[in-house]
Amino acid sequence: MGSLSLSICAGVCIRKYLSVLLSHLFCIAPNVKIWNLTVDANNDYANVSWKHNFSVDSSEFVLEFTLDSNGSMKSIQVNHQPPIKLAGLVAGAKYRLRVYSHEHNSISSDYVTFETGRAYKEQEDIATQGWFIGLMCAVALLVLILLIVCFIKRSRGGKYAVRDKKDLPLDPVDHKDQDGSFDYQS
């Protein structure tokens, strides 16, 4: 019984010694944390920012993001302060993201879920659409045909009904028409 309690005591002492040694080795300051992780997502990239209380000159972070549809995970190590542009994302996909310290993997932000914007098709100019070009050609052809018909009607040769009466020889009764006086007989 004495050797069992001695080995348990030795195990506890070693564990305490290792935790103190590791905390001094990695210089973990009390209350060091990462918080307020925010993501501003677009179609194929996201701007990620967070707050931390690490020293500015010695902080390296890892952005770990997981695509929800297939579970693929990627990690990106960054050496500069936020915000960070996370590029190469799939449009319209849902992601889970966390930020943790590269030096101290146990110090991490909470997970944040975000969705990128839907991919959109570039709108084409209406002037390049086939149906629009066909419609404009049909309207132009109808206007051209209308102009041709109107031009032919206007310049056609021949005599009009008024002209036919003028070319007939005048009757003796009609001589009064030439001097401009008209007599009506009742």
Solvent accessible surface area in square Angstrom, and as a share of the most:
residue,aa,sasa,rsa
1,M,194,0.87
2,G,55,0.53
3,S,88,0.57
4,L,106,0.53
5,S,67,0.43
6,L,126,0.63
7,S,65,0.42
8,I,105,0.53
9,C,72,0.43
10,A,45,0.35
11,G,30,0.28
12,V,63,0.36
13,C,72,0.43
14,I,102,0.52
15,R,169,0.62
16,K,135,0.57
17,Y,140,0.53
18,L,87,0.43
19,S,63,0.41
20,V,81,0.47
21,L,78,0.39
22,L,86,0.43
23,S,45,0.29
24,H,134,0.60
25,L,119,0.59
26,F,99,0.41
27,C,106,0.63
28,I,75,0.38
29,A,49,0.38
30,P,118,0.74
31,N,131,0.67
32,V,27,0.15
33,K,108,0.46
34,I,10,0.05
35,W,99,0.35
36,N,79,0.41
37,L,19,0.09
38,T,66,0.38
39,V,34,0.20
40,D,89,0.46
41,A,32,0.25
42,N,52,0.26
43,N,50,0.26
44,D,75,0.39
45,Y,64,0.24
46,A,0,0.00
47,N,56,0.29
48,V,0,0.00
49,S,38,0.25
50,W,11,0.04
51,K,106,0.45
52,H,31,0.14
53,N,72,0.37
54,F,29,0.12
55,S,63,0.41
56,V,108,0.62
57,D,135,0.70
58,S,73,0.47
59,S,6,0.04
60,E,52,0.23
61,F,1,0.00
62,V,10,0.06
63,L,0,0.00
64,E,18,0.08
65,F,11,0.05
66,T,30,0.18
67,L,23,0.11
68,D,64,0.33
69,S,100,0.64
70,N,106,0.54
71,G,47,0.45
72,S,51,0.33
73,M,117,0.52
74,K,119,0.50
75,S,65,0.42
76,I,65,0.33
77,Q,90,0.40
78,V,10,0.06
79,N,101,0.52
80,H,110,0.49
81,Q,60,0.27
82,P,30,0.19
83,P,99,0.62
84,I,11,0.05
85,K,124,0.53
86,L,1,0.01
87,A,67,0.52
88,G,67,0.64
89,L,10,0.05
90,V,82,0.47
91,A,37,0.28
92,G,19,0.18
93,A,15,0.11
94,K,98,0.42
95,Y,8,0.03
96,R,97,0.35
97,L,0,0.00
98,R,49,0.18
99,V,0,0.00
100,Y,29,0.11
101,S,1,0.00
102,H,84,0.37
103,E,69,0.31
104,H,25,0.11
105,N,104,0.53
106,S,102,0.66
107,I,23,0.12
108,S,40,0.26
109,S,8,0.05
110,D,123,0.63
111,Y,105,0.40
112,V,39,0.22
113,T,76,0.44
114,F,18,0.08
115,E,82,0.37
116,T,4,0.03
117,G,28,0.27
118,R,170,0.62
119,A,79,0.61
120,Y,158,0.60
121,K,169,0.72
122,E,135,0.60
123,Q,179,0.80
124,E,112,0.50
125,D,92,0.48
126,I,91,0.46
127,A,54,0.42
128,T,94,0.54
129,Q,51,0.23
130,G,57,0.55
131,W,157,0.55
132,F,51,0.21
133,I,87,0.44
134,G,41,0.40
135,L,91,0.45
136,M,89,0.40
137,C,81,0.49
138,A,50,0.38
139,V,73,0.42
140,A,61,0.47
141,L,104,0.52
142,L,121,0.60
143,V,77,0.44
144,L,98,0.49
145,I,86,0.43
146,L,114,0.57
147,L,111,0.55
148,I,89,0.45
149,V,73,0.42
150,C,71,0.42
151,F,134,0.56
152,I,105,0.54
153,K,145,0.61
154,R,202,0.74
155,S,71,0.46
156,R,155,0.56
157,G,68,0.65
158,G,70,0.67
159,K,135,0.57
160,Y,129,0.49
161,A,80,0.62
162,V,110,0.63
163,R,145,0.53
164,D,72,0.37
165,K,158,0.67
166,K,158,0.67
167,D,89,0.46
168,L,116,0.57
169,P,117,0.74
170,L,79,0.39
171,D,82,0.42
172,P,109,0.68
173,V,118,0.68
174,D,49,0.25
175,H,103,0.46
176,K,92,0.39
177,D,69,0.36
178,Q,129,0.57
179,D,108,0.56
180,G,52,0.50
181,S,54,0.35
182,F,126,0.53
183,D,93,0.48
184,Y,201,0.76
185,Q,162,0.72
186,S,162,1.05
